[in-house]
Amino acid sequence: MMDPLQPSTPGLLAALKSVSTWRETQEEQAATQLAEVDAEELRLRDAIAELRKQTASLEGLREQIRLRTADLDQKEILRSHQALMDSLRADRHLLQERAGKLLEQSETDRRRAQAMLDDPELAEVVREYEGFAKVEEGLSKLPPSYRKAIQEHHSAVKRRLRPILELLEGAARPLEIHTQAVSLVASVDPAVGRAQALALVLPVDSELYYDWAERPDDLSSQLAYRVVAAASELARRLGAPDAPITFTSVDGNLTIQLWLADHELEGDLQETATALLGLCADAPDFGAAKIEIYPLWLPPSVLSPPESDGNLRGELGVTHPADSQESRNIDVTLNAQLPDSES
């Protein structure tokens, strides 16, 4: 019970006190919220600063990528040129290796044939076979039954001697080895437009040009002869029979160039050349050596890439043409004639 002697608190005072309490509460809440806002702002400022750093880093990375891709064309040409040189070097080695195996097999066959001929019984059969030429002239004068008997006997002798005859005839037996392809690179300059020149790069050491008359007739020389013949026939079919043929070298590989700038060509150069080059592998020794010739067309820039920064070549591990091992340079125009050869 309220003491009647104590004065009562005015209602307004209580209300104002309540408002003051509310104010304090609001200020405390606002202060807390402002602290949170300040903290969030600081966090966001730090994040923005970090994003700016990342953006600057991305700009730098973008520039690096732009610079790296700016010379992709040149890098592709240099890498393609190096791949071409490596491939031709490997193909040159393959031709030399297979030629050596054919020669070794041929010598073995000759020794086998000689061993068979040393057999007295077979030697007598050989003499009988060789003597048939003298008898053959008079066969027409013999009765048919005698003539038939002699011819049948000669056929039997020939069948018996067939293994020796095949060895003596020198026909190369196929090597018991897997078939491999070598590239014969062709290139038209310019790559687009009217053809001025055709270059044929062979997996053959350019030194063959100087040793043409002295070197053995191996796979490399056979390929060179056939490609020159193909180039000469190509010129004829294109309506340019007098087009000069030049021997030169591409990083040590024998290269045959057909100059066409002064001629109006008839027919499709690439199609005709591909068909003729495909015939280069028809030599029996290529079949025996299990070698296939694969004509491959490349742009002229790959054969002779433009000068480039040395650092770029070093980065790619590409050898400069000046570093290649060429003892002599070739630059000879032959008007479709082989050196020391009629064909």
TIVEXVO-919909 format. One record per residue (C-alpha): residue number from 0; residue in three letters; x, y, z. Coordinates in nm, 3 decimals, m for minus. Example, Ala and Ser with C-alpha at 12.3 -4.5 7.8 and 13.67 -1.06 7.14 Angstrom:
2
   num   residu      east     north        up
     0      ALA     1.230    m0.450     0.780
     1      SER     1.367    m0.106     0.714
This chain:
343
   num   residu      east     north        up
     0      MET     0.000     0.000     0.000
     1      MET     0.133     0.342    m0.098
     2      ASP     0.237     0.556     0.190
     3      PRO    m0.006     0.844     0.191
     4      LEU     0.258     1.065     0.343
     5      GLN     0.511     1.016     0.048
     6      PRO     0.465     1.229    m0.265
     7      SER     0.401     1.030    m0.588
     8      THR     0.635     1.042    m0.898
     9      PRO     0.486     1.240    m1.180
    10      GLY     0.388     1.022    m1.477
    11      LEU     0.570     1.251    m1.716
    12      LEU     0.898     1.196    m1.537
    13      ALA     0.859     0.824    m1.564
    14      ALA     0.777     0.855    m1.931
    15      LEU     1.080     1.073    m1.998
    16      LYS     1.301     0.829    m1.811
    17      SER     1.168     0.554    m2.031
    18      VAL     1.250     0.762    m2.342
    19      SER     1.600     0.819    m2.211
    20      THR     1.646     0.447    m2.158
    21      TRP     1.525     0.384    m2.513
    22      ARG     1.771     0.640    m2.644
    23      GLU     2.061     0.477    m2.466
    24      THR     1.959     0.141    m2.605
    25      GLN     1.934     0.281    m2.957
    26      GLU     2.272     0.446    m2.930
    27      GLU     2.431     0.127    m2.805
    28      GLN     2.275    m0.068    m3.092
    29      ALA     2.381     0.199    m3.342
    30      ALA     2.735     0.199    m3.204
    31      THR     2.748    m0.180    m3.240
    32      GLN     2.610    m0.164    m3.592
    33      LEU     2.851     0.117    m3.689
    34      ALA     3.141    m0.091    m3.556
    35      GLU     3.020    m0.381    m3.768
    36      VAL     2.984    m0.151    m4.073
    37      ASP     3.333    m0.011    m4.016
    38      ALA     3.473    m0.362    m3.986
    39      GLU     3.291    m0.471    m4.302
    40      GLU     3.408    m0.160    m4.486
    41      LEU     3.764    m0.229    m4.380
    42      ARG     3.729    m0.590    m4.493
    43      LEU     3.586    m0.478    m4.825
    44      ARG     3.862    m0.219    m4.872
    45      ASP     4.120    m0.490    m4.807
    46      ALA     3.937    m0.719    m5.049
    47      ILE     3.920    m0.443    m5.312
    48      ALA     4.292    m0.379    m5.272
    49      GLU     4.359    m0.750    m5.314
    50      LEU     4.131    m0.764    m5.620
    51      ARG     4.315    m0.470    m5.767
    52      LYS     4.640    m0.657    m5.717
    53      GLN     4.488    m0.963    m5.880
    54      THR     4.354    m0.750    m6.165
    55      ALA     4.697    m0.599    m6.220
    56      SER     4.845    m0.950    m6.213
    57      LEU     4.589    m1.067    m6.467
    58      GLU     4.674    m0.774    m6.691
    59      GLY     5.038    m0.875    m6.674
    60      LEU     4.948    m1.236    m6.749
    61      ARG     4.729    m1.123    m7.038
    62      GLU     5.025    m0.932    m7.184
    63      GLN     5.252    m1.235    m7.144
    64      ILE     4.999    m1.454    m7.324
    65      ARG     4.960    m1.195    m7.599
    66      LEU     5.335    m1.180    m7.649
    67      ARG     5.364    m1.557    m7.641
    68      THR     5.090    m1.607    m7.899
    69      ALA     5.207    m1.319    m8.119
    70      ASP     5.487    m1.538    m8.265
    71      LEU     5.299    m1.869    m8.275
    72      ASP     5.316    m1.867    m8.656
    73      GLN     5.693    m1.830    m8.647
    74      LYS     5.727    m2.092    m8.374
    75      GLU     5.513    m2.334    m8.573
    76      ILE     5.730    m2.283    m8.883
    77      LEU     6.051    m2.334    m8.685
    78      ARG     5.919    m2.643    m8.511
    79      SER     5.792    m2.783    m8.841
    80      HIS     6.130    m2.716    m9.003
    81      GLN     6.311    m2.892    m8.719
    82      ALA     6.069    m3.187    m8.739
    83      LEU     6.131    m3.202    m9.115
    84      MET     6.510    m3.204    m9.073
    85      ASP     6.493    m3.470    m8.799
    86      SER     6.264    m3.685    m9.013
    87      LEU     6.481    m3.654    m9.324
    88      ARG     6.789    m3.742    m9.120
    89      ALA     6.616    m4.054    m8.986
    90      ASP     6.496    m4.149    m9.335
    91      ARG     6.846    m4.106    m9.477
    92      HIS     6.975    m4.344    m9.212
    93      LEU     6.695    m4.589    m9.287
    94      LEU     6.774    m4.596    m9.660
    95      GLN     7.142    m4.653    m9.588
    96      GLU     7.062    m4.924    m9.335
    97      ARG     6.823    m5.110    m9.566
    98      ALA     7.069    m5.078    m9.858
    99      GLY     7.334    m5.238    m9.638
   100      LYS     7.099    m5.522    m9.546
   101      LEU     7.015    m5.582    m9.915
   102      LEU     7.385    m5.591   m10.004
   103      GLU     7.459    m5.830    m9.720
   104      GLN     7.172    m6.057    m9.825
   105      SER     7.284    m6.044   m10.190
   106      GLU     7.636    m6.148   m10.094
   107      THR     7.494    m6.432    m9.887
   108      ASP     7.284    m6.544   m10.186
   109      ARG     7.588    m6.541   m10.413
   110      ARG     7.782    m6.752   m10.166
   111      ARG     7.492    m6.996   m10.151
   112      ALA     7.478    m7.012   m10.530
   113      GLN     7.852    m7.074   m10.551
   114      ALA     7.828    m7.347   m10.287
   115      MET     7.552    m7.514   m10.488
   116      LEU     7.757    m7.486   m10.809
   117      ASP     8.051    m7.650   m10.635
   118      ASP     7.843    m7.968   m10.604
   119      PRO     7.968    m8.201   m10.884
   120      GLU     7.622    m8.333   m10.962
   121      LEU     7.472    m7.985   m10.994
   122      ALA     7.773    m7.866   m11.190
   123      GLU     7.699    m8.136   m11.445
   124      VAL     7.334    m8.025   m11.460
   125      VAL     7.452    m7.667   m11.522
   126      ARG     7.675    m7.779   m11.807
   127      GLU     7.383    m7.971   m11.951
   128      TYR     7.162    m7.664   m11.921
   129      GLU     7.422    m7.442   m12.088
   130      GLY     7.472    m7.700   m12.365
   131      PHE     7.105    m7.691   m12.457
   132      ALA     7.166    m7.371   m12.659
   133      LYS     7.376    m7.574   m12.905
   134      VAL     7.115    m7.849   m12.927
   135      GLU     6.823    m7.606   m12.959
   136      GLU     6.922    m7.493   m13.307
   137      GLY     6.882    m7.847   m13.445
   138      LEU     6.558    m7.935   m13.265
   139      SER     6.344    m7.840   m13.562
   140      LYS     6.514    m8.115   m13.767
   141      LEU     6.429    m8.388   m13.513
   142      PRO     6.111    m8.593   m13.511
   143      PRO     5.836    m8.437   m13.298
   144      SER     5.855    m8.709   m13.033
   145      TYR     6.233    m8.663   m12.990
   146      ARG     6.197    m8.285   m12.988
   147      LYS     5.927    m8.303   m12.723
   148      ALA     6.130    m8.538   m12.505
   149      ILE     6.438    m8.313   m12.522
   150      GLN     6.233    m8.000   m12.443
   151      GLU     6.064    m8.170   m12.148
   152      HIS     6.402    m8.283   m12.017
   153      HIS     6.537    m7.930   m12.052
   154      SER     6.235    m7.794   m11.863
   155      ALA     6.301    m8.043   m11.583
   156      VAL     6.667    m7.934   m11.572
   157      LYS     6.560    m7.570   m11.561
   158      ARG     6.320    m7.634   m11.274
   159      ARG     6.599    m7.808   m11.083
   160      LEU     6.832    m7.517   m11.140
   161      ARG     6.572    m7.250   m11.073
   162      PRO     6.694    m7.169   m10.717
   163      ILE     7.050    m7.124   m10.846
   164      LEU     6.937    m6.924   m11.148
   165      GLU     6.734    m6.689   m10.931
   166      LEU     7.033    m6.630   m10.707
   167      LEU     7.263    m6.574   m11.005
   168      GLU     7.021    m6.338   m11.177
   169      GLY     7.071    m6.103   m10.885
   170      ALA     6.703    m6.029   m10.822
   171      ALA     6.686    m5.897   m10.468
   172      ARG     6.486    m6.109   m10.230
   173      PRO     6.252    m5.919    m9.998
   174      LEU     6.405    m5.860    m9.659
   175      GLU     6.234    m6.035    m9.371
   176      ILE     6.166    m5.707    m9.197
   177      HIS     5.874    m5.471    m9.141
   178      THR     5.784    m5.214    m9.406
   179      GLN     5.865    m4.850    m9.334
   180      ALA     5.784    m4.529    m9.518
   181      VAL     6.024    m4.246    m9.598
   182      SER     5.914    m3.895    m9.684
   183      LEU     5.979    m3.730   m10.017
   184      VAL     5.903    m3.365    m9.952
   185      ALA     5.756    m3.146   m10.224
   186      SER     5.692    m2.773   m10.207
   187      VAL     5.559    m2.514   m10.453
   188      ASP     5.674    m2.154   m10.434
   189      PRO     5.476    m1.939   m10.388
   190      ALA     5.233    m2.139   m10.178
   191      VAL     4.939    m1.949   m10.332
   192      GLY     4.909    m1.827   m10.688
   193      ARG     5.099    m1.906   m11.003
   194      ALA     5.377    m2.158   m10.940
   195      GLN     5.728    m2.024   m10.991
   196      ALA     5.926    m2.324   m10.873
   197      LEU     5.886    m2.678   m10.744
   198      ALA     6.131    m2.810   m10.483
   199      LEU     6.173    m3.181   m10.413
   200      VAL     6.371    m3.256   m10.097
   201      LEU     6.504    m3.611   m10.078
   202      PRO     6.615    m3.807    m9.771
   203      VAL     6.952    m3.836    m9.944
   204      ASP     7.285    m3.681    m9.847
   205      SER     7.359    m3.390   m10.080
   206      GLU     7.715    m3.526   m10.113
   207      LEU     7.565    m3.784   m10.347
   208      TYR     7.571    m3.517   m10.618
   209      TYR     7.950    m3.511   m10.616
   210      ASP     7.987    m3.890   m10.584
   211      TRP     7.721    m3.977   m10.840
   212      ALA     7.951    m4.157   m11.083
   213      GLU     8.161    m4.337   m10.820
   214      ARG     7.911    m4.442   m10.554
   215      PRO     7.737    m4.782   m10.564
   216      ASP     7.388    m4.807   m10.709
   217      ASP     7.211    m4.818   m10.373
   218      LEU     6.865    m4.713   m10.259
   219      SER     6.966    m4.348   m10.218
   220      SER     7.107    m4.314   m10.570
   221      GLN     6.810    m4.503   m10.718
   222      LEU     6.571    m4.264   m10.543
   223      ALA     6.767    m3.963   m10.670
   224      TYR     6.769    m4.088   m11.029
   225      ARG     6.399    m4.163   m11.022
   226      VAL     6.305    m3.826   m10.873
   227      VAL     6.507    m3.645   m11.140
   228      ALA     6.335    m3.855   m11.405
   229      ALA     5.999    m3.773   m11.244
   230      ALA     6.083    m3.400   m11.245
   231      SER     6.178    m3.415   m11.612
   232      GLU     5.860    m3.603   m11.703
   233      LEU     5.656    m3.359   m11.492
   234      ALA     5.798    m3.067   m11.687
   235      ARG     5.704    m3.238   m12.013
   236      ARG     5.348    m3.309   m11.898
   237      LEU     5.304    m2.953   m11.777
   238      GLY     5.403    m2.819   m12.118
   239      ALA     5.743    m2.697   m11.998
   240      PRO     5.989    m2.957   m12.134
   241      ASP     6.279    m2.712   m12.128
   242      ALA     6.223    m2.599   m11.767
   243      PRO     6.561    m2.591   m11.591
   244      ILE     6.631    m2.848   m11.321
   245      THR     6.861    m2.732   m11.043
   246      PHE     7.042    m2.939   m10.784
   247      THR     7.079    m2.770   m10.447
   248      SER     7.081    m2.859   m10.078
   249      VAL     6.839    m2.804    m9.792
   250      ASP     7.032    m2.852    m9.468
   251      GLY     7.242    m3.126    m9.627
   252      ASN     6.957    m3.303    m9.806
   253      LEU     6.976    m3.334   m10.184
   254      THR     6.711    m3.104   m10.330
   255      ILE     6.588    m3.094   m10.689
   256      GLN     6.425    m2.772   m10.807
   257      LEU     6.215    m2.736   m11.119
   258      TRP     6.195    m2.372   m11.235
   259      LEU     5.860    m2.292   m11.397
   260      ALA     5.839    m1.912   m11.384
   261      ASP     5.880    m1.870   m11.760
   262      HIS     5.609    m2.117   m11.858
   263      GLU     5.231    m2.129   m11.875
   264      LEU     5.158    m2.461   m11.709
   265      GLU     4.915    m2.715   m11.848
   266      GLY     4.728    m2.929   m11.600
   267      ASP     4.742    m2.952   m11.221
   268      LEU     5.101    m2.938   m11.096
   269      GLN     5.045    m3.097   m10.755
   270      GLU     4.819    m3.375   m10.881
   271      THR     5.054    m3.465   m11.167
   272      ALA     5.363    m3.444   m10.946
   273      THR     5.209    m3.664   m10.676
   274      ALA     5.123    m3.932   m10.931
   275      LEU     5.476    m3.930   m11.079
   276      LEU     5.649    m3.925   m10.743
   277      GLY     5.438    m4.220   m10.634
   278      LEU     5.607    m4.422   m10.909
   279      CYS     5.950    m4.362   m10.756
   280      ALA     5.903    m4.657   m10.522
   281      ASP     5.839    m4.901   m10.807
   282      ALA     6.205    m4.998   m10.830
   283      PRO     6.240    m5.366   m10.736
   284      ASP     6.501    m5.285   m10.472
   285      PHE     6.256    m5.062   m10.283
   286      GLY     6.007    m5.345   m10.263
   287      ALA     6.280    m5.584   m10.154
   288      ALA     6.402    m5.337    m9.892
   289      LYS     6.045    m5.296    m9.762
   290      ILE     6.059    m4.921    m9.823
   291      GLU     5.759    m4.712    m9.921
   292      ILE     5.799    m4.361   m10.061
   293      TYR     5.547    m4.112    m9.923
   294      PRO     5.521    m3.778   m10.110
   295      LEU     5.445    m3.502    m9.860
   296      TRP     5.359    m3.144    m9.960
   297      LEU     5.478    m2.864    m9.732
   298      PRO     5.479    m2.484    m9.765
   299      PRO     5.811    m2.330    m9.875
   300      SER     5.850    m2.149    m9.542
   301      VAL     5.898    m2.486    m9.368
   302      LEU     6.182    m2.579    m9.605
   303      SER     6.353    m2.243    m9.557
   304      PRO     6.217    m2.063    m9.251
   305      PRO     6.264    m1.685    m9.231
   306      GLU     6.536    m1.539    m9.014
   307      SER     6.425    m1.526    m8.650
   308      ASP     6.552    m1.413    m8.313
   309      GLY     6.831    m1.634    m8.182
   310      ASN     6.664    m1.652    m7.842
   311      LEU     6.352    m1.793    m8.005
   312      ARG     6.555    m2.061    m8.183
   313      GLY     6.731    m2.140    m7.856
   314      GLU     6.400    m2.161    m7.671
   315      LEU     6.270    m2.411    m7.927
   316      GLY     6.597    m2.600    m7.959
   317      VAL     6.603    m2.534    m8.332
   318      THR     6.938    m2.553    m8.510
   319      HIS     7.020    m2.261    m8.734
   320      PRO     7.088    m2.363    m9.095
   321      ALA     7.436    m2.219    m9.063
   322      ASP     7.505    m2.479    m8.793
   323      SER     7.422    m2.775    m9.018
   324      GLN     7.702    m3.000    m9.133
   325      GLU     7.730    m2.924    m9.503
   326      SER     8.076    m2.968    m9.646
   327      ARG     7.983    m2.825    m9.987
   328      ASN     7.696    m2.630   m10.137
   329      ILE     7.525    m2.725   m10.462
   330      ASP     7.379    m2.475   m10.704
   331      VAL     7.384    m2.633   m11.048
   332      THR     7.130    m2.605   m11.330
   333      LEU     7.121    m2.910   m11.553
   334      ASN     6.829    m2.870   m11.792
   335      ALA     6.683    m3.207   m11.695
   336      GLN     7.009    m3.401   m11.732
   337      LEU     7.177    m3.613   m11.468
   338      PRO     7.551    m3.566   m11.415
   339      ASP     7.746    m3.827   m11.613
   340      SER     7.422    m3.996   m11.716
   341      GLU     7.213    m4.021   m12.027
   342      SER     6.885    m4.045   m11.838
